[in-house]
Amino acid sequence: MSAITDVVVRSLHGGVQTIIFFENGYGASIVQHSGSYGHQDGLFEIAVLIGNKDEFDLCYTTEITNDVLGYLNNEDVAETIERIREL
């Protein structure tokens, strides 16, 4: 299992974004803000990232998703982060 290398938390669009990077070169962007899918219900959106805290892009080519995942509750977020960690 890939270890966490960096975590970044910042304000974004009136909400919050947490970015987690793993040793495997992948990461997760977890957001809840005015433009994220599910924010109005207190839910989260996740995008898979590739790179590190200094340089990264969205990754649309994993078996997890070819887009962002929206309308996620806390359990869904935890499960998705584990899947990204295991890539």
Backbone as numpy.savetxt, mean C-alpha at the origin, in Angstrom:
# Nx Ny Nz CAx CAy CAz Cx Cy Cz
10.38 -14.89 4.47 9.54 -13.72 4.47 10.43 -12.48 4.47
10.06 -11.53 3.68 10.84 -10.31 3.51 10.61 -9.34 4.67
11.69 -8.79 5.21 11.60 -7.85 6.32 11.25 -6.45 5.83
10.68 -5.66 6.71 10.39 -4.26 6.42 11.70 -3.47 6.44
11.91 -2.65 5.42 13.13 -1.83 5.37 12.84 -0.38 5.73
11.67 0.12 5.37 11.33 1.52 5.64 9.83 1.68 5.77
9.42 2.66 6.57 8.02 3.05 6.70 7.98 4.58 6.66
7.10 5.10 5.82 6.91 6.54 5.69 5.43 6.83 5.93
5.13 7.79 6.81 3.76 8.21 7.06 3.69 9.70 6.78
2.69 10.08 5.97 2.57 11.50 5.64 1.12 11.87 5.37
0.84 13.16 5.48 -0.48 13.69 5.14 -0.61 13.71 3.63
-1.81 13.42 3.15 -2.05 13.40 1.71 -3.52 13.69 1.44
-3.81 14.73 0.68 -5.18 15.07 0.26 -6.16 15.09 1.42
-5.77 15.67 2.53 -6.65 15.77 3.67 -6.79 14.49 4.46
-5.95 13.53 4.19 -5.98 12.25 4.90 -4.57 11.80 5.21
-4.37 10.50 5.13 -3.06 9.95 5.50 -2.63 8.88 4.49
-1.32 8.79 4.30 -0.70 7.75 3.47 0.40 7.11 4.29
0.39 5.80 4.34 1.48 5.04 4.95 2.11 4.22 3.85
3.42 4.33 3.71 4.15 3.56 2.71 5.11 2.64 3.44
5.05 1.36 3.08 5.91 0.35 3.68 6.73 -0.29 2.57
8.03 -0.43 2.79 8.91 -1.09 1.82 9.50 -2.34 2.46
9.68 -3.37 1.62 10.22 -4.65 2.07 11.54 -4.95 1.38
12.31 -5.86 1.96 13.60 -6.28 1.38 13.46 -6.86 -0.01
12.29 -7.38 -0.35 12.10 -8.01 -1.66 11.97 -6.99 -2.80
12.03 -5.68 -2.48 11.94 -4.65 -3.51 10.53 -4.17 -3.79
9.56 -4.73 -3.07 8.17 -4.30 -3.22 7.76 -3.49 -2.01
6.65 -2.80 -2.16 6.12 -2.02 -1.06 4.63 -1.88 -1.19
4.04 -1.21 -0.21 2.61 -0.96 -0.20 2.37 0.49 0.14
1.47 1.12 -0.59 0.98 2.45 -0.27 -0.44 2.28 0.23
-0.66 2.59 1.50 -1.98 2.46 2.11 -2.50 3.86 2.34
-3.64 4.19 1.73 -4.18 5.54 1.84 -5.62 5.53 2.32
-5.96 6.63 2.97 -7.34 6.95 3.30 -7.42 8.47 3.24
-7.99 8.97 2.14 -8.11 10.41 1.93 -9.30 10.70 1.03
-9.53 11.94 0.75 -10.73 12.36 0.03 -10.91 11.72 -1.35
-9.84 11.23 -1.95 -9.96 10.63 -3.28 -9.79 9.12 -3.30
-9.61 8.50 -2.15 -9.37 7.05 -2.14 -10.68 6.27 -2.11
-10.63 5.08 -2.70 -11.80 4.21 -2.74 -12.14 3.70 -1.35
-13.31 4.10 -0.84 -13.78 3.66 0.46 -13.60 4.65 1.58
-12.95 5.77 1.32 -12.66 6.72 2.40 -13.92 7.18 3.12
-15.01 7.34 2.38 -16.25 7.83 2.98 -16.81 6.86 4.01
-16.38 5.61 3.97 -16.82 4.59 4.92 -15.73 4.22 5.91
-14.64 5.00 5.93 -13.53 4.71 6.85 -12.67 3.55 6.39
-12.72 3.22 5.09 -11.97 2.10 4.53 -10.72 2.61 3.82
-9.88 1.69 3.40 -8.56 2.02 2.86 -8.41 1.57 1.41
-7.39 2.13 0.77 -6.99 1.75 -0.58 -5.50 1.41 -0.54
-5.11 0.36 -1.25 -3.70 -0.06 -1.30 -3.25 -0.14 -2.75
-2.03 0.34 -2.97 -1.34 0.15 -4.24 -0.05 -0.61 -3.96
0.29 -1.52 -4.86 1.57 -2.23 -4.77 2.63 -1.32 -5.39
3.76 -1.22 -4.71 4.88 -0.41 -5.19 6.06 -1.30 -5.51
6.94 -0.80 -6.35 8.22 -1.45 -6.61 9.31 -0.39 -6.46
10.36 -0.73 -5.72 11.45 0.21 -5.50 11.80 0.32 -4.03
12.21 1.52 -3.64 12.56 1.78 -2.24 12.13 3.20 -1.90
12.38 3.63 -0.66 11.88 4.94 -0.23 12.43 6.10 -1.05
13.56 5.91 -1.69 14.18 6.97 -2.47 13.67 7.03 -3.91
13.24 5.90 -4.43 12.76 5.84 -5.82 11.82 4.66 -5.97
10.56 4.94 -6.28 9.59 3.87 -6.44 8.52 4.26 -7.44
7.83 3.25 -7.93 6.71 3.41 -8.86 5.59 2.48 -8.44
4.40 2.77 -8.93 3.30 1.82 -8.77 3.61 0.59 -9.61
3.24 -0.57 -9.12 3.48 -1.82 -9.83 2.14 -2.47 -10.14
1.86 -2.65 -11.42 0.59 -3.21 -11.87 0.74 -4.63 -12.41
1.86 -5.29 -12.12 2.13 -6.59 -12.75 2.31 -7.73 -11.75
1.72 -7.63 -10.57 1.81 -8.74 -9.62 0.52 -9.54 -9.65
0.56 -10.73 -9.05 -0.66 -11.53 -8.95 -1.64 -10.94 -7.94
-1.21 -9.96 -7.19 -2.09 -9.34 -6.18 -3.13 -8.45 -6.86
-2.69 -7.61 -7.79 -3.62 -6.74 -8.52 -2.93 -6.10 -9.71
-3.72 -5.73 -10.69 -3.20 -4.96 -11.83 -3.71 -3.52 -11.76
-4.13 -3.13 -10.56 -4.65 -1.79 -10.30 -4.47 -1.53 -8.80
-5.20 -0.59 -8.25 -5.21 -0.42 -6.80 -6.35 -1.28 -6.24
-6.27 -1.58 -4.95 -7.34 -2.30 -4.26 -8.02 -1.32 -3.32
-9.31 -1.16 -3.46 -10.04 -0.21 -2.63 -11.05 -0.88 -1.74
-11.66 -0.09 -0.88 -12.73 -0.53 0.02 -12.26 -1.63 0.97
-11.03 -1.49 1.49 -10.43 -2.50 2.35 -10.60 -2.14 3.82
-11.00 -3.14 4.63 -11.03 -2.93 6.08 -9.65 -3.27 6.65
-9.50 -3.15 7.96 -8.19 -3.39 8.59 -7.67 -4.80 8.31
-8.54 -5.80 8.36 -8.12 -7.18 8.10 -7.66 -7.34 6.65
-8.40 -6.75 5.72 -8.01 -6.81 4.30 -6.64 -6.17 4.09
-6.40 -5.03 4.76 -5.12 -4.34 4.65 -3.99 -5.24 5.14
-4.17 -5.84 6.31 -3.14 -6.72 6.88 -2.86 -7.90 5.96
-3.89 -8.52 5.42 -3.71 -9.66 4.51 -2.99 -9.25 3.24
-3.33 -8.09 2.69 -2.69 -7.62 1.46 -1.22 -7.29 1.70
-0.93 -6.66 2.82 0.47 -6.34 3.16 1.28 -7.62 3.25
0.72 -8.66 3.86 1.44 -9.94 3.95 1.69 -10.54 2.58
0.72 -10.43 1.69 0.90 -10.95 0.32 2.01 -10.21 -0.40
2.06 -8.89 -0.22 3.14 -8.10 -0.86 4.48 -8.49 -0.24
4.50 -8.68 1.05 5.73 -9.06 1.75 6.27 -10.40 1.24
5.39 -11.28 0.82 5.77 -12.63 0.37 6.12 -12.72 -1.11
5.96 -11.61 -1.85 6.30 -11.65 -3.29 7.77 -12.02 -3.49
